[in-house]
Amino acid sequence: MENPQSSAPKTPTVIDIQTETPVRDHIVWSLFNTIFLNWCCLGFAAFAYSVKSRDRKMVGDMTGAQNFASTAKCLNTCALVLGLLLTITSIAVIFTRLQFALSFRI
């Protein structure tokens, strides 16, 4: 007894497993920059892009979410660096003026 042969060609079964890479929207960092280090409104702009990134992620548009998240990360970095530099400079100027004022008082 022989097995009957099929005339249809054999095709392999391919299962496409998509690994979902998490897209970080940086919303907490943006909120921190909006509240504390909002020089030139960069923190607010970063917060807006973070919200857009979160919206795109909820819709399922991972490419758009990644683009908005990348922009938010760049704006957050700029806001943090600029905020720290301006805060340190402001403190240095205040202490220098205070030192200068106290030196003439004596």
All heavy atoms as an XYZ file, in Angstrom:
823
protein
N       0.819     -1.159      0.000
C       0.000      0.000      0.000
C       0.874      1.237      0.000
O       1.641      1.456      0.923
C      -0.885      0.034      1.210
C      -1.839     -1.084      1.303
S      -3.113     -0.479      2.353
C      -4.473     -1.158      1.601
N       0.711      1.991     -0.974
C       1.479      3.215     -1.112
C       0.617      4.415     -0.737
O      -0.590      4.403     -0.911
C       1.964      3.361     -2.543
C       2.989      2.318     -2.921
C       3.512      2.581     -4.316
O       3.434      3.728     -4.778
O       3.973      1.640     -4.931
N       1.286      5.447     -0.255
C       0.579      6.681      0.075
C       0.260      7.437     -1.200
O       1.103      7.546     -2.085
C       1.425      7.572      0.980
C       1.605      6.965      2.352
O       0.802      6.145      2.779
N       2.661      7.379      3.029
N      -0.946      7.975     -1.290
C      -1.277      8.741     -2.501
C      -0.494     10.048     -2.542
O      -0.315     10.694     -1.525
C      -2.776      9.000     -2.380
C      -3.085      8.805     -0.940
C      -2.061      7.866     -0.386
N       0.008     10.377     -3.693
C       0.782     11.602     -3.888
C      -0.141     12.724     -4.354
O      -0.986     12.528     -5.198
C       1.883     11.381     -4.933
C       2.929     10.390     -4.506
C       3.789     10.955     -3.384
O       3.988     12.153     -3.301
N       4.279     10.083     -2.516
N       0.080     13.912     -3.777
C      -0.702     15.071     -4.166
C       0.032     15.807     -5.272
O       1.269     15.863     -5.285
C      -0.892     15.980     -2.959
O      -1.453     17.197     -3.362
N      -0.713     16.392     -6.174
C      -0.093     17.126     -7.268
C       0.219     18.574     -6.887
O       0.930     19.266     -7.592
C      -0.988     17.104     -8.499
O      -2.205     17.762     -8.196
N      -0.312     19.038     -5.741
C      -0.065     20.414     -5.311
C       1.336     20.520     -4.703
O       1.775     19.631     -3.978
C      -1.099     20.845     -4.291
N       2.057     21.622     -5.006
C       3.399     21.769     -4.437
C       3.310     22.068     -2.938
O       2.377     22.698     -2.463
C       3.988     22.958     -5.191
C       2.803     23.725     -5.667
C       1.720     22.725     -5.885
N       4.290     21.573     -2.227
C       4.332     21.797     -0.785
C       4.958     23.166     -0.518
O       6.016     23.483     -1.031
C       5.133     20.717     -0.090
C       4.501     19.361     -0.205
C       5.301     18.316      0.525
C       4.622     16.982      0.390
N       5.348     15.924      1.086
N       4.266     23.983      0.284
C       4.783     25.295      0.645
C       4.984     25.339      2.154
O       4.164     24.814      2.909
C       3.808     26.419      0.238
O       2.558     26.184      0.868
C       3.618     26.454     -1.271
N       6.062     25.946      2.569
C       6.297     26.024      4.020
C       5.358     27.043      4.663
O       4.915     27.995      4.036
C       7.746     26.495      4.121
C       7.994     27.207      2.838
C       7.142     26.513      1.804
N       5.065     26.812      5.899
C       4.224     27.740      6.656
C       5.123     28.760      7.334
O       6.071     28.400      8.028
C       3.411     26.982      7.713
O       2.631     25.986      7.059
C       2.511     27.923      8.481
N       4.826     30.015      7.113
C       5.622     31.098      7.691
C       4.752     31.838      8.701
O       3.647     32.274      8.387
C       6.119     32.080      6.605
C       6.888     33.227      7.238
C       6.962     31.355      5.590
N       5.264     31.926      9.902
C       4.560     32.674     10.950
C       5.366     33.929     11.234
O       6.533     33.859     11.622
C       4.408     31.833     12.233
C       3.603     30.574     11.926
C       3.756     32.650     13.327
C       3.538     29.614     13.076
N       4.746     35.061     11.009
C       5.411     36.341     11.216
C       5.099     36.837     12.627
O       3.975     37.225     12.925
C       4.945     37.360     10.176
C       5.722     38.650     10.246
O       6.851     38.638     10.754
O       5.186     39.681      9.789
N       6.097     36.814     13.498
C       5.929     37.271     14.871
C       6.551     38.649     14.970
O       7.743     38.823     14.766
C       6.606     36.299     15.869
C       5.984     34.911     15.745
C       6.483     36.834     17.282
C       6.667     33.869     16.585
N       5.718     39.614     15.260
C       6.208     40.977     15.371
C       6.564     41.267     16.827
O       5.734     41.114     17.717
C       5.157     41.977     14.904
C       4.830     41.845     13.443
C       3.769     42.840     13.029
O       3.213     43.553     13.843
N       3.490     42.892     11.735
N       7.794     41.656     17.018
C       8.207     42.038     18.364
C       7.884     43.517     18.530
O       8.340     44.359     17.762
C       9.707     41.801     18.587
O      10.438     42.547     17.613
C      10.042     40.334     18.453
N       7.084     43.813     19.508
C       6.656     45.195     19.727
C       7.693     45.902     20.584
O       7.870     45.585     21.752
C       5.293     45.229     20.400
C       4.698     46.598     20.444
C       3.262     46.549     20.907
O       2.528     45.655     20.479
O       2.893     47.428     21.704
N       8.397     46.818     19.971
C       9.378     47.584     20.721
C       8.673     48.738     21.414
O       7.916     49.472     20.790
C      10.482     48.141     19.792
O       9.862     48.928     18.792
C      11.269     47.021     19.147
N       8.896     48.885     22.692
C       8.207     49.967     23.394
C       8.756     51.328     22.967
O       9.962     51.525     22.857
C       8.507     49.695     24.865
C       9.757     48.880     24.857
C       9.745     48.103     23.574
N       7.858     52.239     22.718
C       8.227     53.605     22.351
C       8.085     54.464     23.600
O       7.002     54.568     24.156
C       7.327     54.142     21.214
C       7.671     55.583     20.909
C       7.456     53.279     19.983
N       9.180     55.039     24.043
C       9.141     55.900     25.218
C       8.695     57.284     24.778
O       9.256     57.866     23.862
C      10.517     55.968     25.860
C      10.971     54.603     26.376
C      12.239     54.693     27.128
N      12.008     55.522     28.306
C      12.967     55.927     29.108
N      14.196     55.601     28.882
N      12.681     56.676     30.146
N       7.683     57.818     25.447
C       7.160     59.118     25.041
C       7.733     60.272     25.871
O       7.501     61.418     25.552
C       5.636     59.139     25.097
C       5.092     58.688     26.433
O       5.851     58.613     27.404
O       3.882     58.409     26.488
N       8.490     60.005     26.918
C       9.184     61.004     27.736
C       8.223     62.032     28.342
O       8.578     63.199     28.503
C      10.261     61.728     26.924
C      11.200     60.804     26.225
N      12.143     60.072     26.893
C      11.339     60.478     24.912
C      12.830     59.341     26.022
N      12.349     59.568     24.816
N       7.027     61.616     28.692
C       6.025     62.581     29.172
C       6.344     63.078     30.582
O       6.108     64.242     30.900
C       4.601     61.999     29.070
C       3.593     63.137     29.089
C       4.307     61.009     30.162
C       2.309     62.824     28.411
N       6.917     62.238     31.433
C       7.243     62.665     32.797
C       8.387     63.679     32.763
O       8.361     64.702     33.458
C       7.591     61.445     33.673
C       8.060     61.874     35.047
C       6.402     60.514     33.780
N       9.394     63.400     31.945
C      10.527     64.317     31.790
C      10.040     65.653     31.226
O      10.474     66.725     31.658
C      11.556     63.673     30.887
C      12.869     64.380     30.765
C      13.365     65.372     31.558
C      13.865     64.138     29.782
N      14.605     65.752     31.122
C      14.939     65.012     30.037
C      13.964     63.256     28.715
C      16.085     65.034     29.256
C      15.105     63.281     27.951
C      16.151     64.165     28.221
N       9.134     65.592     30.264
C       8.588     66.812     29.670
C       7.786     67.615     30.688
O       7.868     68.843     30.723
C       7.687     66.463     28.482
O       8.409     65.793     27.485
N       7.023     66.926     31.520
C       6.249     67.609     32.555
C       7.179     68.283     33.566
O       6.951     69.419     33.977
C       5.316     66.621     33.253
C       4.350     67.201     34.264
C       3.399     68.182     33.585
C       3.571     66.089     34.935
N       8.253     67.595     33.943
C       9.245     68.180     34.846
C       9.858     69.432     34.234
O       9.981     70.465     34.900
C      10.339     67.158     35.163
C      11.457     67.705     35.993
C      11.325     67.825     37.365
C      12.649     68.110     35.404
C      12.345     68.338     38.142
C      13.681     68.620     36.156
C      13.530     68.737     37.538
N      10.253     69.357     32.963
C      10.845     70.520     32.296
C       9.837     71.652     32.131
O      10.202     72.824     32.186
C      11.409     70.131     30.931
C      12.738     69.429     31.044
O      13.455     69.569     32.026
N      13.077     68.647     30.039
N       8.571     71.314     31.924
C       7.545     72.344     31.797
C       7.361     73.096     33.107
O       7.227     74.317     33.122
C       6.211     71.715     31.356
O       6.402     71.084     30.096
C       5.121     72.754     31.240
N       7.371     72.367     34.214
C       7.112     72.995     35.514
C       8.349     73.722     36.045
O       8.258     74.857     36.507
C       6.619     71.942     36.518
C       5.249     71.425     36.088
C       6.548     72.513     37.926
C       4.756     70.238     36.877
N       9.523     73.105     35.962
C      10.696     73.650     36.639
C      11.686     74.367     35.725
O      12.235     75.393     36.086
C      11.429     72.535     37.394
C      10.627     71.968     38.510
C      10.108     70.700     38.423
C      10.370     72.710     39.643
C       9.357     70.165     39.453
C       9.617     72.194     40.685
C       9.110     70.917     40.580
N      11.974     73.840     34.550
C      13.017     74.407     33.690
C      12.432     74.853     32.358
O      12.847     74.413     31.297
C      14.110     73.357     33.444
C      14.834     72.862     34.692
C      15.707     71.672     34.346
C      15.668     73.971     35.294
N      11.484     75.760     32.396
C      10.782     76.146     31.183
C      11.361     77.416     30.560
O      10.640     78.348     30.239
C       9.296     76.317     31.486
C       8.454     76.219     30.240
O       8.892     75.735     29.220
N       7.237     76.701     30.324
N      12.665     77.479     30.398
C      13.294     78.607     29.711
C      12.939     78.530     28.239
O      13.035     77.483     27.617
C      14.813     78.559     29.864
C      15.268     78.760     31.267
C      15.508     77.789     32.182
C      15.550     79.989     31.926
N      15.907     78.341     33.360
C      15.946     79.693     33.232
C      15.484     81.318     31.518
C      16.291     80.672     34.141
C      15.837     82.291     32.429
C      16.235     81.964     33.718
N      12.520     79.611     27.664
C      12.169     79.745     26.235
C      11.047     78.790     25.821
O      10.940     78.438     24.652
C      13.389     79.504     25.347
S      14.753     80.616     25.672
N      10.238     78.321     26.759
C       9.092     77.436     26.502
C       9.473     76.116     25.831
O       8.639     75.475     25.183
C       8.022     78.147     25.682
S       7.261     79.517     26.559
N      10.712     75.691     25.971
C      11.117     74.408     25.393
C      10.460     73.245     26.123
O      10.140     72.226     25.512
C      12.639     74.255     25.432
C      13.424     75.123     24.467
C      14.920     74.939     24.697
C      13.073     74.782     23.042
N      10.265     73.380     27.427
C       9.610     72.323     28.193
C       8.169     72.118     27.754
O       7.693     70.991     27.649
N       7.475     73.208     27.470
C       6.089     73.110     27.008
C       6.020     72.475     25.617
O       5.140     71.652     25.346
C       5.418     74.481     27.003
C       3.985     74.430     26.586
C       3.032     73.898     27.432
C       3.596     74.890     25.339
C       1.696     73.828     27.043
C       2.275     74.828     24.951
C       1.322     74.298     25.805
N       6.944     72.844     24.740
C       6.973     72.246     23.398
C       7.274     70.750     23.488
O       6.661     69.939     22.779
C       8.009     72.949     22.532
N       8.201     70.378     24.379
C       8.509     68.962     24.570
C       7.298     68.209     25.106
O       7.032     67.070     24.711
C       9.697     68.809     25.519
N       6.552     68.846     26.018
C       5.346     68.216     26.558
C       4.309     67.996     25.457
O       3.660     66.944     25.405
C       4.769     69.072     27.687
C       3.611     68.439     28.397
C       3.803     67.374     29.249
C       2.332     68.909     28.199
C       2.744     66.778     29.898
C       1.255     68.326     28.845
C       1.464     67.255     29.693
N       4.164     68.963     24.564
C       3.214     68.822     23.455
C       3.604     67.656     22.544
O       2.757     66.850     22.139
C       3.142     70.124     22.653
N       4.892     67.532     22.230
C       5.348     66.423     21.397
C       5.225     65.080     22.117
O       4.955     64.057     21.490
C       6.786     66.647     20.929
C       6.867     67.516     19.701
C       7.162     68.871     19.798
C       6.636     66.988     18.436
C       7.228     69.670     18.679
C       6.701     67.778     17.311
C       7.000     69.123     17.435
O       7.051     69.896     16.318
N       5.389     65.084     23.427
C       5.209     63.850     24.193
C       3.765     63.382     24.153
O       3.485     62.187     24.026
C       5.643     64.053     25.641
O       7.016     64.315     25.716
N       2.842     64.317     24.253
C       1.418     63.967     24.177
C       1.080     63.457     22.783
O       0.347     62.475     22.623
C       0.538     65.179     24.568
C      -0.928     64.923     24.274
C       0.733     65.497     26.039
N       1.637     64.089     21.749
C       1.416     63.616     20.379
C       1.969     62.207     20.201
O       1.359     61.366     19.535
C       2.085     64.551     19.370
C       1.376     65.847     19.166
C       2.095     66.683     18.123
C       1.420     67.999     17.903
N       2.063     68.783     16.831
N       3.130     61.950     20.792
C       3.729     60.620     20.710
C       2.846     59.579     21.397
O       2.637     58.484     20.872
C       5.115     60.631     21.352
O       5.643     59.335     21.415
N       2.313     59.927     22.556
C       1.432     59.001     23.279
C       0.157     58.745     22.483
O      -0.327     57.616     22.421
C       1.103     59.561     24.646
C       0.260     58.614     25.462
C       0.206     59.024     26.881
N       1.436     58.587     27.528
C       1.620     58.568     28.824
N       0.665     58.976     29.626
N       2.750     58.161     29.347
N      -0.385     59.781     21.841
C      -1.586     59.608     21.021
C      -1.321     58.679     19.846
O      -2.126     57.803     19.527
C      -2.094     60.956     20.508
C      -2.690     61.814     21.602
O      -3.002     61.264     22.683
O      -2.841     63.043     21.383
N      -0.188     58.870     19.180
C       0.170     58.009     18.044
C       0.378     56.562     18.487
O       0.033     55.632     17.774
C       1.444     58.516     17.357
C       1.251     59.789     16.609
C       0.399     59.539     15.411
N       0.112     60.799     14.760
C      -0.720     60.916     13.758
N      -1.339     59.873     13.294
N      -0.950     62.080     13.223
N       0.938     56.391     19.674
C       1.165     55.043     20.190
C      -0.165     54.349     20.473
O      -0.316     53.156     20.203
C       2.019     55.111     21.456
C       2.466     53.773     21.955
C       3.549     53.831     23.008
C       3.285     54.758     24.138
N       4.248     54.617     25.245
N      -1.145     55.084     20.992
C      -2.458     54.503     21.273
C      -3.200     54.126     19.991
O      -3.962     53.167     19.977
C      -3.308     55.475     22.088
C      -2.824     55.700     23.478
S      -2.806     54.154     24.376
C      -1.652     54.536     25.657
N      -2.965     54.882     18.929
C      -3.611     54.583     17.650
C      -2.961     53.376     16.979
O      -3.596     52.650     16.231
C      -3.558     55.829     16.726
C      -4.006     55.513     15.325
C      -4.398     56.940     17.296
N      -1.674     53.156     17.274
C      -0.955     52.037     16.670
C       0.077     52.464     15.650
O       0.712     51.623     15.022
N       0.257     53.749     15.469
C       1.241     54.282     14.527
C       2.584     54.398     15.239
O       2.921     55.436     15.800
C       0.778     55.636     14.002
C       1.749     56.247     13.009
O       2.613     55.517     12.484
O       1.641     57.458     12.755
N       3.354     53.321     15.234
C       4.613     53.294     15.977
C       5.689     54.169     15.328
O       6.519     54.739     16.014
C       5.128     51.862     16.121
C       4.258     51.018     16.991
S       4.118     51.736     18.635
C       2.797     50.809     19.312
N       5.660     54.294     14.014
C       6.635     55.143     13.340
C       6.409     56.609     13.697
O       7.353     57.338     14.024
C       6.552     54.956     11.813
O       6.699     53.569     11.517
C       7.626     55.753     11.105
N       5.164     57.050     13.649
C       4.840     58.421     14.035
C       5.129     58.672     15.496
O       5.636     59.737     15.869
N       4.827     57.686     16.341
C       5.106     57.819     17.775
C       6.597     57.943     18.027
O       7.033     58.749     18.859
C       4.540     56.623     18.536
N       7.400     57.176     17.300
C       8.859     57.248     17.461
C       9.399     58.594     17.002
O      10.294     59.158     17.637
C       9.531     56.111     16.682
C      11.021     56.040     16.878
C      11.392     55.721     18.318
O      10.752     54.917     18.969
N      12.418     56.372     18.823
N       8.845     59.146     15.930
C       9.288     60.456     15.444
C       8.970     61.562     16.450
O       9.822     62.407     16.749
C       8.634     60.779     14.101
C       9.202     59.943     12.974
O      10.307     59.432     13.057
N       8.421     59.774     11.923
N       7.747     61.554     16.976
C       7.373     62.562     17.970
C       8.170     62.384     19.263
O       8.556     63.365     19.899
C       5.874     62.512     18.263
C       5.027     63.136     17.185
C       3.990     62.432     16.604
C       5.259     64.434     16.757
C       3.204     62.999     15.623
C       4.485     65.020     15.784
C       3.447     64.301     15.210
N       8.421     61.136     19.659
C       9.203     60.871     20.873
C      10.641     61.337     20.705
O      11.248     61.868     21.645
C       9.163     59.387     21.210
N      11.196     61.169     19.525
C      12.559     61.627     19.257
C      12.645     63.151     19.345
O      13.599     63.699     19.926
C      12.994     61.154     17.867
O      14.236     61.696     17.516
N      11.648     63.841     18.806
C      11.619     65.298     18.891
C      11.454     65.750     20.338
O      12.118     66.696     20.783
C      10.477     65.855     18.028
O      10.633     65.385     16.691
C      10.471     67.372     18.033
N      10.593     65.065     21.083
C      10.390     65.402     22.496
C      11.670     65.192     23.293
O      12.008     66.010     24.156
C       9.253     64.565     23.076
N      12.398     64.129     23.004
C      13.658     63.860     23.709
C      14.683     64.951     23.417
O      15.377     65.425     24.315
C      14.206     62.498     23.302
C      15.463     62.112     24.032
C      15.946     60.738     23.610
C      17.203     60.366     24.338
N      17.691     59.044     23.915
N      14.768     65.381     22.165
C      15.699     66.441     21.786
C      15.334     67.755     22.478
O      16.210     68.445     23.018
C      15.698     66.602     20.268
S      16.805     67.887     19.669
N      14.057     68.093     22.486
C      13.619     69.326     23.147
C      13.832     69.258     24.654
O      14.211     70.251     25.283
C      12.147     69.597     22.833
C      11.841     70.050     21.410
C      10.337     70.072     21.168
C      12.453     71.395     21.124
N      13.600     68.087     25.244
C      13.838     67.926     26.673
C      15.313     68.086     27.015
O      15.664     68.710     28.016
C      13.351     66.552     27.151
C      11.893     66.539     27.443
O      11.340     67.499     27.951
N      11.237     65.443     27.124
N      16.175     67.524     26.192
C      17.613     67.660     26.425
C      18.041     69.115     26.329
O      18.783     69.613     27.177
C      18.403     66.803     25.416
O      17.959     65.450     25.510
C      19.886     66.871     25.680
N      17.558     69.802     25.298
C      17.893     71.228     25.142
C      17.342     72.054     26.305
O      18.037     72.944     26.815
C      17.335     71.750     23.819
S      18.151     71.084     22.376
N      16.114     71.774     26.730
C      15.520     72.515     27.845
C      16.296     72.269     29.131
O      16.530     73.201     29.911
C      14.063     72.112     28.027
N      16.719     71.036     29.360
C      17.466     70.717     30.573
C      18.826     71.397     30.589
O      19.203     72.036     31.577
C      17.632     69.201     30.709
C      18.350     68.705     31.945
C      17.536     69.033     33.187
C      18.595     67.220     31.857
N      19.556     71.301     29.484
C      20.888     71.912     29.417
C      20.782     73.432     29.523
O      21.503     74.071     30.301
C      21.615     71.487     28.121
C      22.872     72.297     27.907
C      21.945     70.003     28.165
N      19.886     74.023     28.756
C      19.715     75.478     28.789
C      19.231     75.944     30.160
O      19.719     76.945     30.694
C      18.737     75.921     27.703
C      18.556     77.415     27.524
C      19.860     78.049     27.045
C      17.444     77.691     26.537
N      18.309     75.204     30.747
C      17.805     75.555     32.066
C      18.883     75.493     33.136
O      18.984     76.382     33.984
N      19.699     74.437     33.096
C      20.778     74.333     34.076
C      21.823     75.430     33.891
O      22.284     76.027     34.864
C      21.432     72.954     33.993
C      20.598     71.793     34.520
C      21.308     70.475     34.269
C      20.301     71.962     35.988
N      22.194     75.694     32.634
C      23.185     76.746     32.379
C      22.680     78.119     32.818
O      23.411     78.883     33.466
C      23.556     76.774     30.893
C      24.449     75.645     30.398
C      24.650     75.757     28.893
C      25.787     75.665     31.114
N      21.449     78.436     32.492
C      20.909     79.744     32.872
C      20.692     79.857     34.381
O      20.902     80.931     34.953
C      19.615     80.018     32.114
C      19.793     80.293     30.619
C      18.445     80.426     29.932
C      20.623     81.532     30.397
N      20.307     78.772     35.027
C      20.138     78.798     36.479
C      21.470     78.980     37.180
O      21.594     79.804     38.104
C      19.445     77.508     36.956
O      18.190     77.381     36.289
C      19.235     77.521     38.458
N      22.490     78.256     36.752
C      23.821     78.381     37.351
C      24.389     79.770     37.095
O      24.983     80.392     37.989
C      24.757     77.272     36.818
C      24.313     75.918     37.377
C      26.205     77.544     37.180
C      24.994     74.730     36.746
N      24.192     80.282     35.880
C      24.671     81.629     35.560
C      23.953     82.680     36.409
O      24.584     83.618     36.908
C      24.468     81.922     34.063
O      25.134     80.923     33.296
C      24.997     83.283     33.692
N      22.649     82.517     36.584
C      21.893     83.473     37.398
C      22.366     83.465     38.852
O      22.535     84.526     39.467
C      20.403     83.144     37.357
O      19.921     83.243     36.052
N      22.598     82.290     39.392
C      23.098     82.187     40.769
C      24.487     82.800     40.889
O      24.780     83.522     41.851
C      23.081     80.720     41.230
C      21.641     80.245     41.397
C      23.848     80.537     42.539
C      21.500     78.757     41.639
N      25.343     82.545     39.905
C      26.690     83.111     39.933
C      26.645     84.644     39.863
O      27.393     85.330     40.571
C      27.516     82.558     38.779
N      25.770     85.195     39.029
C      25.658     86.652     38.920
C      25.131     87.251     40.217
O      25.634     88.279     40.696
C      24.755     87.030     37.716
C      24.347     88.493     37.766
C      25.458     86.719     36.419
N      24.155     86.616     40.825
C      23.605     87.132     42.093
C      24.673     87.120     43.178
O      24.843     88.105     43.909
C      22.370     86.311     42.506
C      21.202     86.627     41.573
C      21.981     86.588     43.955
C      20.010     85.714     41.738
N      25.414     86.027     43.314
C      26.451     85.966     44.339
C      27.602     86.924     44.052
O      28.183     87.495     44.970
C      26.976     84.539     44.516
C      26.071     83.682     45.347
C      25.674     82.437     44.891
C      25.620     84.108     46.579
C      24.848     81.645     45.655
C      24.793     83.319     47.357
C      24.398     82.087     46.895
N      27.930     87.128     42.777
C      28.994     88.066     42.427
C      28.572     89.495     42.776
O      29.368     90.261     43.339
C      29.323     87.965     40.924
O      29.668     86.623     40.626
C      30.471     88.880     40.560
N      27.342     89.855     42.464
C      26.855     91.193     42.817
C      26.773     91.366     44.328
O      27.078     92.433     44.852
C      25.486     91.441     42.194
C      25.566     91.698     40.720
C      24.230     92.121     40.191
N      24.335     92.406     38.766
C      23.335     92.853     38.045
N      22.162     93.065     38.594
N      23.516     93.095     36.776
N      26.355     90.338     45.032
C      26.285     90.402     46.482
C      27.687     90.562     47.071
O      27.900     91.377     47.977
C      25.614     89.142     47.029
C      25.383     89.072     48.527
C      24.452     90.197     48.964
C      24.801     87.728     48.899
N      28.636     89.817     46.553
C      30.029     89.911     47.011
C      30.582     91.316     46.734
O      31.250     91.910     47.559
C      30.885     88.863     46.296
C      32.341     88.895     46.667
C      32.608     88.018     47.868
O      31.799     87.167     48.199
N      33.719     88.230     48.511
N      30.271     91.832     45.546
C      30.748     93.152     45.157
C      30.128     94.236     46.048
O      30.801     95.172     46.475
C      30.402     93.395     43.681
C      30.951     94.660     43.115
C      32.316     94.812     42.901
C      30.110     95.712     42.788
C      32.834     95.972     42.379
C      30.611     96.880     42.271
C      31.990     97.020     42.069
N      28.825     94.095     46.335
C      28.140     95.074     47.179
C      28.679     95.041     48.613
O      28.838     96.076     49.247
C      26.653     94.835     47.172
N      28.955     93.855     49.103
C      29.468     93.732     50.471
C      30.904     94.240     50.597
O      31.318     94.699     51.645
C      29.372     92.283     50.941
C      27.961     91.768     51.227
C      28.010     90.302     51.603
C      27.288     92.574     52.306
N      31.675     94.150     49.532
C      33.069     94.592     49.595
C      33.163     96.116     49.685
O      34.095     96.666     50.256
C      33.864     94.092     48.396
O      33.393     94.693     47.210
N      32.203     96.846     49.114
C      32.224     98.311     49.190
C      31.584     98.832     50.472
O      31.734     99.982     50.822
C      31.510     98.911     47.977
C      32.385     98.993     46.780
C      32.093     98.244     45.650
C      33.516     99.785     46.776
C      32.886     98.296     44.533
C      34.324     99.855     45.661
C      34.029     99.097     44.541
N      30.862     98.013     51.163
C      30.186     98.414     52.364
C      31.166     98.542     53.543
O      30.937     99.297     54.465
C      29.104     97.411     52.696
C      28.075     97.950     53.630
C      26.975     96.988     53.764
N      25.737     97.698     53.432
C      24.561     97.197     53.565
N      24.431     95.948     53.921
N      23.506     97.904     53.310
N      32.211     97.803     53.519
C      33.162     97.774     54.637
C      34.031     98.991     54.669
O      34.309     99.826     54.053
C      34.034     96.503     54.584
C      33.159     95.297     54.757
C      35.123     96.556     55.610
C      33.855     94.005     54.600
